[in-house]
Structures are given as structure tokens and as C-alpha cells.
Amino acid sequence: MNVSDVIEDYLTYLVVEKGDNSNTIETYKDDLGQFVDFVENKEIEDLSIEDISSFMRYLSANNRKTSTIIRRTTTIRGLYLFLNRENYIKVPLTGLHLPKAESHLPNVLSLEEVDALLDCFDLNKDNEVRDKAMLETMYASGLRVSELLTLELGNINFQSGYIRIRGKGSKERIIPIGEYALDYLENYIETVRKYNINRRSKYVFLNKEGKPLTRQFFFKAVKKYAIRANIDTPISPHTLRHSFATHLIENGANLKEVQEMLGHSKIETTQIYTHISTKRILSAYDAFMKSK
């Protein structure tokens, strides 16, 4: 029996037993297909841990990113574990070591860049009234993109100034949101959203067809407004979330409180923003000293 003969069984196992979604399965299928080609679809009983190590070296030699090598190797490791459990092979994996993940600090906007971004909207256009409300909300609350796009009307408390979010792992958190962002949210809801074809929808942010906005739309919109605002810093859908956290810490916010607002399960995830803050301070200091 060849390796390719058990791939479908493994993918079925991932769907049925582990509940992986279709996008994840497609990624696994691609990773496994490359491995099958690499080992030239050898017999299952001939598989060894050296095949995985050789595959890793092959990916590295072809200038694949470390994150890609880690993901593909993890996928192959999962296949081996499945084959071991189903008694197709007996290959111990204790000697398999993944490369160390690269540590990248996320890009963060300066306060001036945030101001430029949030001031670049044409509020005579309904879609830009909505988009400004979205970006104001994100920067004022640090929501994840998925949380912003699925924000429900019933989860905004205008009177008390907070929003209720159910984030990763269905964990609920209460996030305070400033008056400024709330004003733009209320303005959008009262002047644009109330006339939407699907105004009874529970979601706050809708397109003109009355459907919730997509991540792809949000990414393109952020890019468009960044260009309009003449922002050179590379920007992504989560840049405002990163900026929110960094600016809080730079202004003396408690790390534990920032962790709770962002919905991080581990404090180590939040600590990256202290590294960004330190890096920005050192950069500003260097620039100041060079100007003297």
C-alpha cells in the first residue's frame, strides 16, 4: 500500500474525529500532496523519520519560510501519528525536532498615523460613515477582526459605554469603549444602518445587500484608507488592534488589564506589546540623539 492510499482516510479522520473545517483540510491536503511527491509515493511500511527530516531540508533549501516548514512538518507528523495508531507503521517520532519559529513584532501605527487614518473619511458617503465607525471601534476597543465583523447590536451598551464580546474559546469579556467611538457608532446606526435592506439583522456592520462584511472586504478597505492617508507603515487588518494595545502600554496601562481587554489566554502573548513599546522608545531616542 502506497502513502497516497491512506491520505483520504487520514483527512476523513480529521473531519470526523477532530472536527477540522474545510479550509484547514484543504491546507492539509496540499501539504500531504507535496510530501507524497517528495517521497515518490513509496510504500507505507518503508516510511521512516528520515523521510520527514529530508522533507524539512528540502523545504529549507527551496527557501520556504520557517512558518511554512513548521506547518507542513506538523501536518506530516500528524499523518505518522495516525499511521502508528492504526498499526500501519511503527515509527517513533521522539527524535523529530521542528525548527524554532521566527519572532516578528507586529507593525504599529504612530498616534499621528492613527489620527491621519481616522480623519481620511468622506462622511457624505454612507459606506464611509460605516467604515469610519468600524475603524474607530477597532482602535477604541482592540477587537479582533472576526469580533468586529460579528459584533451584534445587542452587545453594545451605549449608556454605560462598553461592548460585550464572545471571543476565542467562547470566552466572554466586557470591553470599555470611549465616547468618541460610540458617537460614530451611533451615528452610523441612526443615519445609515437603519435604512439598510436587512436592518433587522443582529449584526452591526452590513454591506448594501444586508449581509455581514467579510475579512477580505475589511482588509481591502483598510489598505485603501491607509493609502489615502499617506501611511507608509505596512498595514494589516489587525494593525489597529496592535496599535491600540501598544499605545495603552506606552501610556502606563497595566499589562494584565490589557491582556483581559484583548482576550489573550496567556500573558506572554500580551508581553509582545511591551517589546514593541521598548523598541519604539529606543528608536525615538536614537533619532533624537542623531539630530543633536
C-alpha positions in Angstrom: 0.0 0.0 0.0 1.4 3.4 -1.0 1.3 6.6 1.1 -1.3 8.2 -1.2 -3.7 5.3 -0.5 -4.2 6.4 3.1 -4.3 10.2 2.7 -8.1 10.2 2.2 -8.6 8.0 5.3 -6.5 10.5 7.3 -8.4 13.5 6.1 -11.7 11.8 6.9 -10.4 11.1 10.4 -9.5 14.8 10.8 -13.1 15.9 9.7 -15.0 13.2 11.7 -12.9 12.8 14.8 -11.3 16.3 15.2 -13.9 18.5 13.5 -11.4 20.3 11.3 -13.0 22.7 8.8 -12.8 22.7 5.0 -10.2 25.4 4.8 -7.9 23.5 7.2 -8.5 20.3 5.3 -7.5 21.9 2.0 -4.3 23.1 3.6 -3.5 19.7 4.9 -4.3 18.1 1.6 -1.8 20.4 -0.1 0.9 19.7 2.5 0.4 16.0 2.3 0.4 16.0 -1.5 3.8 17.7 -1.5 5.1 15.1 0.9 3.7 12.2 -1.2 5.5 13.7 -4.3 8.7 14.2 -2.3 8.9 10.5 -1.1 7.7 9.4 -4.6 4.7 7.7 -3.1 6.7 5.0 -1.5 5.2 2.0 0.3 3.8 2.8 3.7 5.9 0.3 5.5 9.1 1.9 4.1 8.3 5.3 5.7 10.9 6.5 8.3 11.5 9.6 10.4 14.4 10.4 8.0 11.8 11.0 5.3 10.3 13.8 7.4 13.8 15.2 8.1 14.7 15.1 4.4 11.5 16.8 3.6 12.3 19.6 6.0 15.7 20.1 4.5 14.2 20.1 1.0 11.7 22.9 2.0 14.5 24.9 3.6 16.7 24.5 0.5 13.8 25.9 -1.6 13.7 29.0 0.6 10.4 28.2 2.3 9.5 30.4 5.3 10.2 28.9 8.7 6.4 29.1 9.5 5.7 27.1 6.3 8.2 24.4 7.2 6.8 24.1 10.7 3.2 23.9 9.4 4.0 21.3 6.8 6.1 19.2 9.1 3.4 19.3 11.8 0.9 18.0 9.2 3.2 15.2 8.2 3.9 14.4 11.9 0.1 14.1 12.3 -0.1 11.6 9.5 2.6 9.5 11.0 0.8 9.5 14.4 -2.3 8.4 12.6 -0.5 5.6 10.8 1.2 4.5 14.1 -2.2 4.4 15.9 -3.8 2.4 13.1 -0.9 0.0 13.1 0.2 0.7 9.5 3.7 1.6 10.7 5.8 1.6 13.9 7.9 4.8 13.6 8.8 6.6 16.9 8.8 10.4 16.5 10.8 11.3 19.6 13.8 12.3 17.5 11.9 14.8 15.3 12.7 18.4 16.1 10.9 21.3 14.4 12.8 24.5 13.6 12.4 27.4 16.0 9.6 29.8 15.0 10.7 33.2 13.9 9.7 36.0 16.2 8.3 39.0 14.4 7.0 42.1 16.1 3.7 43.3 14.5 3.6 46.7 12.8 2.1 49.5 14.8 0.9 52.9 13.8 2.1 56.1 15.5 -0.5 58.3 17.1 -0.1 60.7 14.2 -0.7 57.9 11.7 -3.8 56.8 13.6 -5.2 60.3 13.5 -4.5 60.6 9.8 -6.2 57.2 9.1 -9.3 58.0 11.2 -9.6 61.5 9.6 -9.5 60.5 6.0 -13.1 59.5 5.5 -15.7 61.3 3.4 -18.7 61.3 5.7 -21.0 62.3 2.9 -20.8 58.7 1.7 -22.8 56.1 3.6 -20.2 53.4 3.2 -17.5 55.6 4.6 -19.7 56.5 7.6 -19.9 52.8 8.3 -16.2 52.2 7.7 -15.2 55.1 10.0 -17.4 53.6 12.7 -15.7 50.3 12.2 -12.1 51.6 12.4 -13.0 53.9 15.4 -14.5 50.9 17.2 -11.5 48.7 16.5 -8.9 51.3 17.7 -11.0 52.2 20.7 -11.5 48.6 21.8 -8.7 46.4 20.4 -11.2 43.9 18.9 -10.0 41.1 16.7 -11.2 41.5 13.1 -13.6 38.5 13.5 -15.0 40.0 16.6 -15.5 43.4 14.9 -17.3 41.9 11.9 -19.6 39.7 14.0 -20.4 42.5 16.6 -24.1 42.4 17.4 -26.3 45.4 18.2 -27.5 43.8 21.4 -23.9 43.7 22.7 -23.3 47.4 22.6 -24.3 49.3 25.8 -24.3 53.0 24.7 -25.4 54.2 28.2 -22.6 52.5 30.2 -20.0 52.7 27.4 -19.0 49.1 26.9 -19.3 46.2 24.4 -19.8 42.6 25.2 -17.7 40.1 23.2 -17.6 36.4 22.9 -14.1 35.7 21.7 -11.9 32.6 21.1 -13.0 29.6 23.0 -16.4 31.2 23.5 -14.9 33.3 26.4 -16.9 36.3 27.1 -15.4 39.7 28.0 -16.6 43.2 28.7 -14.6 46.0 26.9 -15.0 49.7 27.7 -15.2 51.8 24.7 -14.7 55.6 24.5 -17.4 58.2 23.9 -15.7 59.3 20.6 -16.1 55.8 19.1 -19.6 55.4 20.5 -20.7 58.6 18.9 -19.5 57.4 15.4 -21.1 54.0 16.0 -24.4 55.6 17.0 -24.3 58.0 14.0 -23.8 55.1 11.6 -26.6 53.1 13.2 -29.0 56.0 13.1 -28.2 57.6 9.8 -27.1 54.7 7.6 -27.8 51.2 9.1 -31.5 51.9 10.0 -32.2 52.2 6.2 -30.4 49.0 5.3 -32.4 46.4 3.4 -31.7 44.0 6.2 -31.9 46.4 9.2 -33.4 43.6 11.4 -30.1 41.7 11.2 -28.4 41.2 14.6 -25.0 42.3 13.2 -23.9 45.9 13.4 -21.9 46.2 10.2 -23.7 45.3 7.0 -23.0 45.8 3.2 -25.6 47.3 1.0 -27.1 43.8 0.4 -27.7 43.5 4.1 -25.0 40.9 4.7 -22.2 41.0 7.3 -18.9 42.2 5.9 -16.1 39.8 5.1 -12.5 39.7 6.2 -11.4 40.2 2.6 -13.5 43.4 2.3 -12.1 44.7 5.6 -8.6 44.1 4.5 -9.1 45.9 1.2 -10.8 48.8 2.9 -8.0 49.3 5.5 -5.5 49.2 2.7 -7.5 51.8 0.7 -7.8 54.2 3.6 -4.1 53.8 4.5 -3.1 54.8 1.0 -5.5 57.8 1.2 -4.0 58.8 4.5 -0.4 58.6 3.1 0.6 56.0 5.6 3.9 54.2 4.8 3.8 51.7 7.6 2.8 48.3 6.3 -0.8 47.8 7.4 -2.9 44.7 8.0 -6.4 44.0 9.3 -5.1 43.7 12.9 -2.8 46.8 12.8 -5.3 48.9 14.7 -5.6 46.2 17.4 -1.8 46.1 17.7 -1.7 49.9 17.8 -4.4 50.0 20.5 -2.5 47.7 22.8 0.9 49.3 22.3 -0.5 52.8 22.9 -2.2 51.7 26.1 1.0 50.2 27.4 3.0 53.3 26.4 0.6 55.4 28.4 1.0 53.3 31.5 -1.8 50.7 31.3 -1.4 47.6 33.4 -0.3 44.5 31.3 -2.9 42.3 33.0 -5.7 44.7 32.1 -4.5 44.9 28.5 -4.4 41.1 28.4 -8.1 41.0 29.6 -9.2 43.6 27.1 -7.5 41.8 24.2 -8.8 38.4 25.2 -5.4 36.7 25.4 -5.4 33.4 27.4 -1.7 33.8 28.2 0.1 36.9 29.5 3.1 36.0 27.3 1.1 36.8 24.2 0.4 40.3 25.5 4.0 40.9 26.5 5.0 41.3 22.9 3.5 44.8 23.1 6.0 45.8 25.8 8.7 44.8 23.3 7.2 46.9 20.6 6.9 49.8 23.1 10.6 49.5 24.1 11.7 49.3 20.5 9.8 52.5 19.7 11.2 54.3 22.6 14.8 53.3 21.6 14.1 54.3 18.0 12.9 57.7 19.1 15.9 58.2 21.4 18.3 57.3 18.6 16.6 59.7 16.3 16.8 62.5 18.9 20.5 61.9 19.6 21.3 61.9 15.9 19.5 65.3 15.5 21.7 66.9 18.1 
